[in-house]
Amino acid sequence: MANEIYNTSWWGTALDTARTAGTNPDFFGSQMKLLTSEQDDLVVNGDFAVDDNWSKGAGWTISGGSANGSNTTGDLYQENVVKSGRHYKVTYTISNYVSGSVRVELPNNSYAGIERSANGTYTETILSGGTLVLFDARTSFTGSIDNVSVQLVRCDLEDIEAKKCLADWIHTTALKDLNN
């Protein structure tokens, strides 16, 4: 859609504010739903509110609203979350960190995020090789995992090309509707 009718001052502002304005006409709303930020969270019980939906290897427990690793090299995982061959945005928080490291995988070493060994909230985009969302405790991990979210990756409005293509589509569609 290069060299189309995009105007950053008008269309850019309209796109940036559409969600907060609460407008959702059919042609615009359907395109907004294609964005990563509008995708459903695919993980069930990512806040670990209950001890359910997650398989726990040795050294993992779920309590107090988090998954807790205690000197573990075991895995914590949820099945049938993602599809192979697609990119996913994975966000999670490590807290109460004491030692070791952990990384998120979708589902094996070829499709892994960065090893983490500190408290913090991390966001990674990972290509999936299967259906699992797995936290692999790499070196005797002691700490907690919480706020796990997995979303299918689409374009986001922060990407100028995404704004441009969406604006061009809206403009073209609106002109067609006006001409009919």
Residue pairs with C-beta under 8 A, 6 or more apart in sequence:
1 164
1 165
1 168
1 169
4 164
4 168
4 171
4 172
5 167
5 168
5 171
5 172
6 12
6 163
6 164
6 167
6 168
7 167
8 163
11 163
11 167
11 170
11 171
12 163
12 167
14 167
15 157
15 163
15 166
15 167
16 157
16 163
18 28
18 32
19 32
23 29
24 32
27 170
27 173
27 174
27 177
28 170
31 166
31 169
31 170
32 38
34 154
34 155
35 154
35 155
35 156
35 157
35 162
36 89
36 151
36 152
36 153
36 154
36 155
36 156
37 151
37 156
37 157
38 154
39 151
39 152
39 154
40 151
41 149
41 150
41 151
42 81
42 82
42 88
42 133
42 150
42 151
42 152
43 78
43 81
43 133
43 148
43 149
43 150
44 53
44 78
45 52
45 53
45 54
46 147
46 148
46 149
46 150
47 65
47 146
47 147
47 148
48 54
48 62
48 65
48 66
48 67
48 145
48 146
48 148
49 65
50 62
51 61
51 62
51 63
53 78
54 62
54 67
54 76
54 77
54 78
55 75
55 76
55 77
55 78
55 79
56 62
56 67
56 74
56 76
57 72
57 74
57 75
57 76
57 137
58 72
58 74
59 69
59 70
59 71
59 72
59 73
59 74
59 137
59 141
60 67
60 68
60 69
60 70
60 72
60 74
60 75
60 76
60 137
61 67
61 68
61 70
62 68
65 146
66 95
66 96
66 144
66 145
66 146
67 76
67 135
67 144
67 145
67 146
68 96
68 143
68 144
68 145
69 76
69 100
69 102
69 137
69 141
69 142
69 143
69 144
69 145
70 142
71 99
71 100
71 140
71 141
71 142
72 100
72 137
72 140
72 141
72 142
73 137
73 138
73 139
73 140
73 141
74 137
75 134
75 135
75 136
75 137
76 134
76 135
76 137
76 145
77 107
77 132
77 133
77 134
77 135
78 132
78 133
79 131
79 132
80 131
81 131
81 132
81 133
81 150
82 88
82 106
82 128
82 130
82 131
82 132
82 133
82 150
83 128
83 131
84 128
84 129
84 130
84 131
85 127
85 128
85 129
86 127
86 128
86 152
86 153
87 125
87 126
87 127
87 128
87 152
87 153
88 106
88 125
88 126
88 128
88 150
88 151
88 152
88 153
89 123
89 124
89 125
89 149
89 150
89 151
89 152
89 153
90 104
90 106
90 113
90 123
90 124
90 125
90 126
90 133
90 148
90 149
90 150
91 121
91 122
91 123
91 147
91 148
91 149
91 150
92 104
92 121
92 122
92 135
92 145
92 146
92 147
92 148
92 149
93 120
93 121
93 122
93 145
93 146
93 147
94 102
94 116
94 118
94 119
94 120
94 122
94 143
94 144
94 145
95 119
95 143
95 144
95 146
96 119
96 143
96 144
97 117
97 118
97 119
97 142
97 143
97 144
98 142
98 143
99 117
99 140
99 141
99 142
99 143
100 117
100 137
100 138
100 139
100 140
100 141
100 142
100 143
101 115
101 116
101 117
101 137
101 138
101 139
101 141
102 115
102 116
102 117
102 135
102 136
102 137
102 138
102 141
102 143
102 145
103 112
103 113
103 114
103 115
103 116
103 135
103 136
103 138
104 112
104 113
104 124
104 126
104 133
104 134
104 135
104 136
105 111
105 112
105 113
105 126
105 132
105 134
105 135
105 136
106 112
106 126
106 127
106 128
106 129
106 130
106 132
106 133
106 134
107 128
107 129
107 130
107 131
107 132
107 133
107 134
108 129
108 130
110 129
111 126
111 127
111 128
111 129
111 130
112 126
112 136
113 122
113 124
113 126
114 122
114 124
115 138
116 122
119 143
121 147
125 153
133 148
133 150
135 145
155 161
155 162
155 165
156 162
157 163
157 166
